[in-house]
Amino acid sequence: MITQEEIKEILDSYNQKNIAIGTLGGHSALDICRGAKLQGLRTIAVCQKGREKTYEQHYKTREGKGCVDYVIPVNKFSDITKESVQKELRDNNVVFIHNRYFWVYCNYKDIENKFTVPIFGTRDMVKREERNIPKNQYYFLQKAGIRMPKIFSSPRQINKLAIIKVSEAVRGYERAFFLAGSYEEYKRKSEEMIKRRVITKQALQKAVIEEYIVGAPVNFNFFYSPLTDEVELMGTDMRRQTNLDGLLRIPADEQQEVLRHVKPKFVETGHVAVTIKESLLEKAFAIGERFVRITQKLHKPGIIGPFALQGAVTAEEGKEDIVIFDVSFRIPGSPGTMFTPYSAYLYGKPISYGERIAMEIKNAVEQRKLHLLCT
């Protein structure tokens, strides 16, 4: 494991008057780069060849337009852990902003043990998103006292509507979902999905079986600042999923006909900005603050910067409650958070995740505390 002392030494060797923001070209890279440019910082994107035009051409910085200053091309995303690429990042005084792409395409151990570039945030916490490891996201939610769905340890325990989350057969980093209200239904549907090669038997054995929560989907996107010790609500959104969204747009009587030929999928394809009632804000802040405190207690230094608690608002017996069933221990993939009013209530104008990260880094440089933000 790369030590905090090593990261501090690297940061001390940087020209901190010329810090650059680096990230992997995908997921939330444009949000990160735009925010950095708004704060006057240089931007670097490491891009996989064949997927670089978005950054190297369409949003390249030129003539007062664009937000990506420089692209480092690699044959595959995981090549970012090669020493030659790391050296180029360090030579450019890069503070690296990790996103979902970074953790999906690179090996956790390589990032934790070999990636000697300062990472904004807690380096070894993102793997807690994975549900098949000890002390994962459920552990933190339980310890924080945040309501989450009931987890069934065995499909034979299913006694109410449950959602089964299984890694896809083709894209192992994405999940396939299906619903079942009993063990018999679970068995029938899982066998059908295995037969259609949507999932595998091996993946099914590691599946998570959750109580299905009926409510209005909301992702609560937060930012924790170690410099001010404050939790900020950056914005709220919900997912768009294909082909589910398309099916829901069809009249109910026609849905039945379509479902004879097409099975619903839950592949995330984007986000929609949503708002919540003002009376729910205290509950939202409370779960965000509890989550930060429990990470600080159980996994030092705890959450740094962006994170998201993703779930739904339920209404039971006339009382609304927030139920969380997913955690992002890093920047969420929704640039639409700035189009909800919550950051503007605090700063007087909408602030994107990218800009808020850049603001934090600039403030840390001025206070000589950049080592408190990077691991």
C-alpha positions as CSV (number, residue, x, y, z in Angstrom):
1,M,0.0,0.0,0.0
2,I,1.3,3.5,-0.9
3,T,1.7,5.4,2.3
4,Q,0.4,8.8,3.1
5,E,4.0,10.0,3.7
6,E,4.9,9.0,0.1
7,I,1.9,11.0,-1.3
8,K,2.9,14.0,0.9
9,E,6.5,13.9,-0.4
10,I,5.2,13.9,-4.0
11,L,2.9,16.8,-3.3
12,D,5.8,18.7,-1.7
13,S,7.8,18.2,-4.8
14,Y,5.1,19.7,-7.0
15,N,5.0,23.3,-8.2
16,Q,1.8,24.0,-6.3
17,K,1.3,27.3,-8.1
18,N,0.8,25.3,-11.3
19,I,-1.4,22.4,-10.2
20,A,-3.2,20.5,-12.9
21,I,-6.3,18.4,-12.6
22,G,-6.1,14.9,-14.2
23,T,-8.7,12.2,-14.7
24,L,-9.6,9.2,-16.9
25,G,-11.4,10.1,-20.1
26,G,-14.9,8.9,-19.3
27,H,-17.8,8.8,-16.8
28,S,-17.5,12.4,-15.3
29,A,-14.3,13.7,-17.0
30,L,-15.9,16.6,-18.8
31,D,-17.6,17.8,-15.6
32,I,-14.3,17.6,-13.8
33,C,-12.4,19.4,-16.5
34,R,-15.0,22.2,-17.0
35,G,-15.0,22.8,-13.2
36,A,-11.2,23.0,-13.1
37,K,-11.1,25.5,-16.0
38,L,-13.7,27.7,-14.3
39,Q,-11.2,27.9,-11.4
40,G,-8.2,28.6,-13.6
41,L,-6.6,25.1,-13.4
42,R,-5.0,23.1,-16.2
43,T,-6.7,19.9,-17.2
44,I,-5.4,16.6,-18.4
45,A,-7.4,13.5,-19.6
46,V,-6.0,10.1,-20.0
47,C,-7.9,8.6,-22.9
48,Q,-8.1,5.1,-24.4
49,K,-7.3,5.1,-28.1
50,G,-10.5,4.8,-30.2
51,R,-12.5,6.7,-27.5
52,E,-10.5,9.9,-27.4
53,K,-12.3,12.2,-29.8
54,T,-14.7,13.6,-27.3
55,Y,-11.7,15.0,-25.3
56,E,-9.0,15.5,-28.0
57,Q,-11.3,17.0,-30.6
58,H,-14.8,18.0,-29.6
59,Y,-14.1,19.5,-26.1
60,K,-10.4,20.3,-26.6
61,T,-9.4,23.8,-25.3
62,R,-9.0,26.2,-28.2
63,E,-9.9,29.8,-28.9
64,G,-11.8,30.4,-25.7
65,K,-13.8,27.1,-26.1
66,G,-13.5,23.7,-24.6
67,C,-12.2,22.4,-21.3
68,V,-9.6,19.7,-21.9
69,D,-6.2,21.1,-22.3
70,Y,-4.2,18.0,-22.9
71,V,-4.8,14.3,-23.7
72,I,-2.5,11.5,-22.8
73,P,-3.4,8.6,-25.2
74,V,-3.1,5.0,-23.9
75,N,-3.9,1.7,-25.7
76,K,-6.2,0.7,-22.9
77,F,-7.5,2.5,-19.8
78,S,-5.5,0.3,-17.4
79,D,-2.3,1.5,-19.0
80,I,-2.7,4.6,-16.7
81,T,-0.9,2.6,-14.0
82,K,2.2,2.2,-16.2
83,E,5.1,4.1,-14.8
84,S,5.6,6.2,-18.0
85,V,2.1,7.5,-17.8
86,Q,2.3,8.1,-14.0
87,K,5.6,10.1,-14.5
88,E,3.9,12.3,-17.1
89,L,1.1,13.0,-14.7
90,R,3.5,13.8,-11.8
91,D,5.7,16.0,-14.1
92,N,2.5,18.0,-14.7
93,N,1.8,18.4,-11.0
94,V,-1.4,16.4,-11.4
95,V,-3.9,15.9,-8.6
96,F,-5.9,12.9,-9.9
97,I,-9.7,12.9,-9.6
98,H,-10.9,9.3,-9.6
99,N,-14.2,8.2,-11.1
100,R,-16.1,5.0,-11.7
101,Y,-14.2,4.3,-15.0
102,F,-10.9,4.4,-13.1
103,W,-11.9,1.6,-10.7
104,V,-13.7,-0.5,-13.3
105,Y,-10.9,-0.6,-15.9
106,C,-7.9,-0.7,-13.5
107,N,-7.0,-3.3,-10.9
108,Y,-7.7,-2.3,-7.3
109,K,-4.4,-3.6,-6.1
110,D,-2.5,-1.7,-8.8
111,I,-4.2,1.6,-7.8
112,E,-3.6,1.0,-4.1
113,N,0.0,-0.2,-4.4
114,K,1.5,1.1,-7.7
115,F,-0.3,4.3,-8.7
116,T,2.1,7.0,-7.2
117,V,0.0,10.0,-8.3
118,P,-1.9,11.9,-5.6
119,I,-5.6,11.0,-5.7
120,F,-8.2,13.5,-4.5
121,G,-10.2,11.4,-2.0
122,T,-9.7,8.2,-0.1
123,R,-7.7,5.8,-2.3
124,D,-8.8,2.5,-0.7
125,M,-12.4,3.2,0.0
126,V,-14.1,2.9,-3.5
127,K,-13.8,-0.9,-3.5
128,R,-16.3,-0.8,-0.6
129,E,-18.9,-0.2,-3.3
130,E,-18.5,-3.9,-4.3
131,R,-21.1,-6.0,-2.5
132,N,-19.1,-9.2,-2.5
133,I,-16.4,-8.1,-0.1
134,P,-16.4,-7.8,3.7
135,K,-17.3,-4.5,5.3
136,N,-18.8,-3.2,2.0
137,Q,-21.3,-0.3,1.6
138,Y,-24.0,-2.2,3.5
139,Y,-21.7,-2.4,6.5
140,F,-21.2,1.4,6.5
141,L,-24.9,2.1,6.0
142,Q,-25.8,-0.3,8.9
143,K,-23.2,1.2,11.2
144,A,-24.4,4.8,10.4
145,G,-28.0,3.8,11.2
146,I,-29.2,4.7,7.7
147,R,-32.3,2.9,6.6
148,M,-31.6,0.4,3.8
149,P,-33.6,-2.5,2.2
150,K,-33.7,-5.8,4.0
151,I,-31.1,-8.2,2.6
152,F,-32.0,-11.8,2.1
153,S,-29.1,-14.1,2.8
154,S,-30.6,-16.9,0.7
155,P,-33.2,-17.0,-2.1
156,R,-35.2,-19.4,0.0
157,Q,-35.8,-16.6,2.5
158,I,-37.7,-14.4,-0.1
159,N,-41.1,-13.7,1.4
160,K,-41.9,-10.4,-0.2
161,L,-41.0,-8.7,-3.5
162,A,-37.3,-8.7,-3.9
163,I,-34.8,-7.3,-6.5
164,I,-31.9,-9.6,-7.3
165,K,-28.7,-7.8,-8.4
166,V,-26.4,-10.0,-10.5
167,S,-23.3,-9.1,-12.4
168,E,-23.9,-9.3,-16.2
169,A,-22.4,-12.1,-18.1
170,V,-20.8,-9.8,-20.8
171,R,-20.1,-6.7,-18.8
172,G,-19.1,-7.9,-15.4
173,Y,-18.9,-4.4,-13.9
174,E,-22.6,-3.8,-14.7
175,R,-25.5,-5.5,-13.0
176,A,-28.5,-7.3,-14.4
177,F,-31.7,-7.1,-12.3
178,F,-34.8,-9.2,-11.9
179,L,-37.7,-9.2,-9.5
180,A,-39.1,-12.2,-7.5
181,G,-41.7,-12.5,-4.8
182,S,-40.9,-16.1,-3.8
183,Y,-38.2,-18.7,-4.1
184,E,-40.1,-20.5,-6.9
185,E,-40.3,-17.2,-8.9
186,Y,-36.6,-16.6,-8.2
187,K,-35.6,-20.0,-9.5
188,R,-37.8,-19.7,-12.7
189,K,-36.5,-16.3,-13.6
190,S,-32.8,-16.9,-12.8
191,E,-32.8,-20.1,-14.9
192,E,-34.4,-18.2,-17.8
193,M,-31.7,-15.5,-17.6
194,I,-28.9,-18.1,-17.5
195,K,-30.4,-19.8,-20.5
196,R,-30.4,-16.5,-22.4
197,R,-26.8,-15.9,-21.2
198,V,-27.7,-12.6,-19.5
199,I,-26.1,-13.9,-16.3
200,T,-24.0,-16.9,-15.3
201,K,-24.5,-19.5,-12.6
202,Q,-21.3,-18.4,-10.9
203,A,-22.5,-14.7,-10.9
204,L,-25.9,-15.8,-9.5
205,Q,-24.2,-17.4,-6.5
206,K,-22.7,-14.0,-5.6
207,A,-25.9,-12.0,-6.2
208,V,-27.4,-9.6,-3.7
209,I,-31.1,-10.1,-2.9
210,E,-32.7,-7.0,-1.6
211,E,-36.2,-6.1,-0.5
212,Y,-37.7,-4.1,-3.3
213,I,-38.5,-0.5,-2.2
214,V,-41.4,1.2,-3.8
215,G,-40.8,4.9,-3.8
216,A,-39.7,7.9,-5.8
217,P,-36.0,7.3,-6.9
218,V,-33.6,10.0,-5.7
219,N,-29.8,10.1,-5.6
220,F,-28.5,12.4,-2.9
221,N,-25.2,13.8,-4.1
222,F,-22.9,15.2,-1.4
223,F,-19.6,16.8,-0.9
224,Y,-17.6,16.7,2.4
225,S,-14.9,19.3,2.9
226,P,-12.1,18.4,5.4
227,L,-11.1,22.0,5.3
228,T,-14.4,23.3,6.7
229,D,-15.7,20.0,8.2
230,E,-19.0,20.6,6.4
231,V,-21.3,18.3,4.4
232,E,-22.8,20.0,1.4
233,L,-25.7,18.7,-0.8
234,M,-24.6,19.3,-4.3
235,G,-27.8,18.2,-6.0
236,T,-30.3,15.4,-6.5
237,D,-31.0,13.3,-9.6
238,M,-32.4,10.0,-10.7
239,R,-31.3,7.5,-13.3
240,R,-32.5,6.9,-16.8
241,Q,-32.3,3.3,-17.7
242,T,-32.7,1.4,-21.0
243,N,-34.7,-0.4,-22.1
244,L,-36.8,0.1,-18.9
245,D,-37.5,3.8,-19.6
246,G,-38.7,3.0,-23.1
247,L,-41.1,0.2,-21.8
248,L,-42.6,2.6,-19.2
249,R,-43.5,5.1,-21.9
250,I,-45.7,2.5,-23.6
251,P,-49.4,2.3,-22.5
252,A,-50.0,-0.5,-20.0
253,D,-52.1,-2.7,-22.3
254,E,-49.3,-2.6,-24.9
255,Q,-46.6,-3.2,-22.4
256,Q,-47.9,-6.8,-21.9
257,E,-47.6,-7.4,-25.6
258,V,-44.1,-6.0,-25.8
259,L,-43.0,-8.0,-22.8
260,R,-43.7,-11.2,-24.6
261,H,-40.9,-10.3,-27.0
262,V,-38.6,-8.0,-25.0
263,K,-37.3,-8.5,-21.5
264,P,-36.8,-5.4,-19.3
265,K,-33.2,-4.3,-18.7
266,F,-31.8,-1.7,-16.2
267,V,-28.8,-0.4,-18.1
268,E,-27.9,3.1,-17.0
269,T,-27.8,5.5,-19.8
270,G,-28.0,8.9,-18.1
271,H,-29.5,11.0,-15.3
272,V,-32.4,13.4,-14.9
273,A,-32.2,16.3,-12.4
274,V,-34.9,16.1,-9.8
275,T,-35.8,18.1,-6.6
276,I,-37.1,17.1,-3.2
277,K,-39.5,18.8,-0.9
278,E,-37.8,21.4,1.3
279,S,-39.1,19.6,4.4
280,L,-37.0,16.5,3.5
281,L,-33.7,18.5,3.4
282,E,-33.0,18.0,7.1
283,K,-33.3,14.2,6.7
284,A,-31.1,14.3,3.7
285,F,-28.4,16.2,5.5
286,A,-28.7,14.0,8.5
287,I,-27.9,10.8,6.6
288,G,-25.1,12.5,4.7
289,E,-23.5,13.7,7.9
290,R,-23.9,10.3,9.7
291,F,-22.3,8.6,6.7
292,V,-19.3,10.8,6.8
293,R,-18.8,10.4,10.5
294,I,-19.0,6.6,10.4
295,T,-16.4,6.5,7.5
296,Q,-14.1,8.6,9.6
297,K,-14.5,6.3,12.5
298,L,-14.2,3.0,10.7
299,H,-12.0,3.8,7.7
300,K,-9.6,6.7,8.4
301,P,-9.4,9.4,7.0
302,G,-13.0,8.7,5.8
303,I,-14.8,10.3,2.9
304,I,-13.1,13.2,1.2
305,G,-14.9,15.3,-1.3
306,P,-17.8,13.8,-3.4
307,F,-20.0,10.9,-2.6
308,A,-23.6,9.8,-3.2
309,L,-26.3,8.0,-1.3
310,Q,-28.7,6.6,-3.8
311,G,-32.1,5.4,-3.0
312,A,-35.8,6.4,-2.8
313,V,-38.2,8.5,-0.9
314,T,-41.1,6.3,0.5
315,A,-44.4,7.2,1.9
316,E,-45.6,4.8,4.5
317,E,-48.6,5.5,6.8
318,G,-48.5,9.1,5.7
319,K,-44.9,9.5,6.7
320,E,-42.0,10.1,4.2
321,D,-38.7,8.4,4.7
322,I,-35.4,8.0,2.8
323,V,-34.2,4.5,2.0
324,I,-30.7,4.1,0.6
325,F,-29.7,1.1,-1.5
326,D,-26.5,2.2,-3.2
327,V,-23.4,4.2,-2.3
328,S,-20.9,5.9,-4.5
329,F,-17.6,6.6,-2.6
330,R,-16.5,9.0,-5.3
331,I,-17.8,11.5,-7.8
332,P,-21.2,10.3,-9.2
333,G,-21.7,10.1,-13.0
334,S,-24.4,12.8,-13.1
335,P,-23.3,16.3,-14.3
336,G,-27.0,17.3,-13.9
337,T,-26.7,17.8,-10.2
338,M,-25.8,21.5,-10.8
339,F,-29.2,22.0,-12.3
340,T,-30.9,21.5,-9.0
341,P,-30.9,24.5,-6.7
342,Y,-29.1,23.2,-3.6
343,S,-25.5,24.3,-4.4
344,A,-26.9,27.7,-5.4
345,Y,-28.7,28.1,-2.1
346,L,-25.2,27.8,-0.5
347,Y,-23.0,29.6,-3.0
348,G,-25.4,32.0,-4.7
349,K,-24.9,30.3,-8.0
350,P,-25.1,26.7,-9.2
351,I,-21.8,24.8,-8.6
352,S,-21.0,21.6,-10.5
353,Y,-19.1,18.8,-8.8
354,G,-16.1,19.6,-11.0
355,E,-16.0,23.2,-9.9
356,R,-16.5,22.3,-6.2
357,I,-13.6,19.9,-6.4
358,A,-11.4,22.6,-8.0
359,M,-12.4,25.1,-5.4
360,E,-11.4,22.7,-2.6
361,I,-8.1,22.0,-4.2
362,K,-7.3,25.7,-4.7
363,N,-8.3,26.5,-1.1
364,A,-6.1,23.6,0.2
365,V,-3.1,25.0,-1.9
366,E,-3.6,28.4,-0.4
367,Q,-3.8,27.0,3.2
368,R,-0.9,24.5,2.5
369,K,-3.2,21.6,3.3
370,L,-3.4,19.8,0.0
371,H,-2.0,16.7,1.7
372,L,-5.3,16.5,3.8
373,L,-7.3,16.0,0.6
374,C,-5.1,13.5,-1.3
375,T,-4.2,9.9,-0.6
